[in-house]
């Protein structure tokens, strides 16, 4: 298993844990509180910090455990990254379009911001999950 594949696994896991918790919390709050009263901006910021720490820590540990693989990046890795990022880009494009539609129908900023965040998270999960699949399929 290459460094990039291990990295993608950790990123997907981190995204699912951190933003799964974020969206579960936001869902519970929005079920009982009107959208205009929800202070979601601090929660957005608080979700970014654990994600950054998890990803940075996992990459540091991976680099320490596999120092030779950490900087190894060949043509196969480039092609896999290109294909995976293209799939993630499609997901992000649909999500951004959805966010624009929500803005045009004048939904609350809470819903627009969370729709765009969800689109970004799904795009990143798609990108990294596709990398895992492509590495496994071509290994």
C-alpha angles and dihedrals in degrees: 000000000000127000090249092053092049089047091052091050092053092046093051090047092049093048093049094048099043100038093035087060091043095052092042089054093045090048092053092046094047091050091065104023130061113248094243091060098049114105095209099154095076089047090052090053092045090053093054096055097058090044093052091046094048094048094044093047093047092050092048091051092046092049092049093048095043108025096162093052095046094081098027109113120158137176092276090056091049093051093047091049091049094051093045094047090051090057091046089049091056091052091048092049092054090047094049090048088051090050090051091051090050089051092048092053086049101240118172116283088243091066095042094049093047093046090053091046091050090050091052093047092048091047091052092046090048092048095050096038089052089052090053091049093046092049091048094045094048097039 
